[in-house]
Amino acid sequence: MTATGTETTAPEQTTPEQTIADARERIDVLDDRIIGLIQERMAVSAVVQQTRIASGGRRVHLSREMEILGRYREALGKPGTSLAMTLLELSRGRI
């Protein structure tokens, strides 16, 4: 009891299993958002490619892809390059 006569209870402790389950649930939510963003990126990329081809350009703009690779590498290190390559492949197919 406290000085005011009210009873206090200790905060509930979470178990390691519950912490892991909660974190995994959050990861699943994040993964769903990431997948949605990748699908959106693919759709926007298709518009760019279609417009470029319709105006007489090439399907792939290599200097732009190099910019993207550099941005991901700078932000995420070497694995970022692999991630960017996967995103580019999903967005434009293999070349």
Secondary structure, DSSP 8 states (H G I E B T S, - for coil): --TTS----------HHHHHHHHHHHHHHHHHHHHHHHHHHHHHHHHHHHHHHHTT--S--HHHHHHHHHHHHHHH-HHHHHHHHHHHHHHH---
